[in-house]
Amino acid sequence: MSPAALSSVISTQGFHFTLSTTVSVSASQDLDDCALNVLYDLDPHVYADQYELAQRPGYTTSLWGTSDLERPVSAVDPAGSILLLKADTSQHASGRDANITLDVPLHARYGRPADSAYYSIELNQPVGFFACSSRSIAPIPPALQAYTSLPGWSSSSVTLIPDAHPKDRLWVVVPVGQLDDLAWVDVGTALVMIVMFFYLLVASIRTARRLSTKSFSKTD
């Protein structure tokens, strides 16, 4: 039997949601020498705000890849981003069973317009592992080999945490603009720009006349 198991669930839907990962640790797992980590390989449609994460208790984070919060999905790297959480296990003594839950706030980017008003995004399952400093270095598990070249990646011996529900899928549904509305959006945008142009033109003329009148009055 494995000394730990991992499960994940998404709460709420839309542009702002939480991905909760619970690691069930058995009494046989050493938490004093081994750090509990969970890795999230995020789809480009989804991003994590590192400043928001810094205010969350229970873990520290490392984030690689696209971090621009304002860009739509069409303007970011299709590779997405990588988020690594290191859990604070100081409140969980070795030799006792424990359930450690990590709540990760995530946000969806504005997606490309589509025929439907909603777009479904399947997220990768989080990968949990223990990094133990005192053990001899073992081969990197295949699930983590793609990430070992990231700056600051730990060189500790790694042991994967099996997923308790490997067949479960993580879906998030977000609203997107519809293709049928694009023509109206273009027309509306053009009209607003024209109105604003004439507004600024009139305001500039009025301001110039007022300044001219004041200058003429002072001259007299």
Disulfide bonds with the S-S distance in Angstrom:
Cys34-Cys132 1.95
